[in-house]
Amino acid sequence: MEMNVFILQRIAAMEAAFDRTAEAVKALESALDAYETAQVDIDRLTDYLDSGAWREDFEADEAGLVPVELKRGVLSEDALYNLLGDIVSLHEQVQEVFGE
């Protein structure tokens, strides 16, 4: 039986689609595992912002009471708020993709 060129092209295209899909599934699985692990931190950051502790720390930094060598990106005026907003957007995207 002679193999039709169309069949070979279709098989090659489906193999490429399979490989891309397998990669995407593996990457999503890894990302979801990391996100699940980060959920405790997400909750802590949300509580930090909502409790007023963030404002207190921000004001202490503004007053020069926080050592300059201490990493404190969490105190930038937009970074934490934007990160938490990105999480909301991510949840919406997941709902759109999975139809939930």
Beta strands, then each sheet from edge to edge (+ up, - down):
end
